[in-house]
Amino acid sequence: MSEGSQGIPWRPRFSGLRTFARFPHTTALEGVDIALVGLPFDSGVTYRPGARFGPAAIREHSSRIEYFHPVLDIDVTDYVSVIDYGDAPVVPMETETTYHYITTTLEPLVRCGIVPIGLGGDHSVSLPELRAVAGRYGPVALVHFDAHVDTWDTIWGTRYNHGTPFRRAVEEGLIDPERSIQIGIRGPLGERAELDQSRELGFEVWTARQVRQAGTSQVLAAIWRRVGTSPVFLSFDIDFLDPVFAPGTGTPEVGGFTTWEAQEFLWGLVGLPIVAADLVEVLPDRDPTGVTALIAANLVFDLIAVIAATRKEQRHGAADRAE
Ligand SMILES: [Mn+2]
């Protein structure tokens, strides 16, 4: 329970402005390790619109989060300095202009070695994020949790939407498909070829059924094998979860995963060289209970804790070598 200051003894978590998990809002980058960046853009959707309200909902439902992570046994503030950077500028009816704004918003963060975590927004935002990330790291490994592969070529003649970001990213040399993996794919498709399109690009693909049959630990082993030592962009589409858990999303698919399974996957990534991440497709208007945004906020905190635990390992590893 955090203490107040300057003679104000308490700061209850339902009070104050809604930054992510009540981390400070600032655009000053000195000493920062992780920056939450809202990406309130949803002009790339093919079905239900409304993910532009995702970042605000995630912040709203993040207010109960405190900083000790009991599973990873770490107070994240001991190892990482986290800020809420605010939202990237967007123009709702202009995808390419918005992409430019998202990339140029993230570039200075990435240049400083800060890990940006994008709060979506529909999944089209991953492409301009990756442009900023690859500008520093070169082609990165993609670890992608989603019901959909998001590697279509065009949809209704358009090249930039939430069904195409990872094909564009391969074409632009932003991700290395041989180091990349997609997990949780399911749902009816237009044709069988859509199931193969990611594999043809070079990705490793795990369908929901394969994940279910193999179990979490085997899939985690596949992620570690696949990524190797490459810098990682982790992209988490909330529709990885079953709509029973996360109904507030744009293109729901039944037969998905539980909140617990999603957390188990993230907790298993301590040590992975994550250089950027996003959590996308939260659509609060379709979920009056707010549980989708609550889960999203907590998964983002899990991710922050994973990065903090990775830094902890690195620090102790360095101490071991010095002995
Ligand atoms: Mn997606």
Boltz pocket constraint, residues with backbone or C-beta under 6 A from the ligand:
constraints:
  - pocket:
      binder: B
      contacts: [[A, 123], [A, 146], [A, 147], [A, 148], [A, 150], [A, 162], [A, 237], [A, 281]]
      max_distance: 6.0
